[in-house]
């Protein structure tokens, strides 16, 4: 739920802000979203600085963010938005050959990724997933990006200082499995617990570690040394 009381789970349409320096891209998405009763476009921006400003003014549920834009790029805009006062989540809209930019966006707090070559309906599905509070980890391309991301040494400023000692043995096991890409259902099967219990453990980890979403838990699991790329 956003700071103004609206949220994707209260029956109101998901409020979307489109950010891309190409008007045709924004226009195509806007037309498609107009045919989706559960989604609505509340604004458009052509560069990062404008995206940050409109996010503060409009409190969208999801910002669909391009990466390469004139002036402030999508990575810096994502960092400012996710560090800001709203509960807005960012879905990066990128292309396959922009891995270096995607790694930066992950560290900046992006909640998921959609590729520009995907079918428009798939992009809409990605918006819904992110708006529901989930991270877009399922597509194989996202798994590859995260795998490559965690193999790269993080800048000193980006390394986590959050203590792992504050979590229980069971939560540590759950965090390790999250880092290995396991779903809540798979975690439940591996640990012989219910799916609801697995979901509760993940929720407590998010709160204890100050993680924004599941993608951030994956990053923390690697940075804490609980899993390695070979896992």
Order of alpha helices (4+ residues) and beta strands (2+ residues): beta-alpha-beta-alpha-beta-alpha-beta-alpha-beta-alpha-alpha-alpha-alpha-alpha-alpha
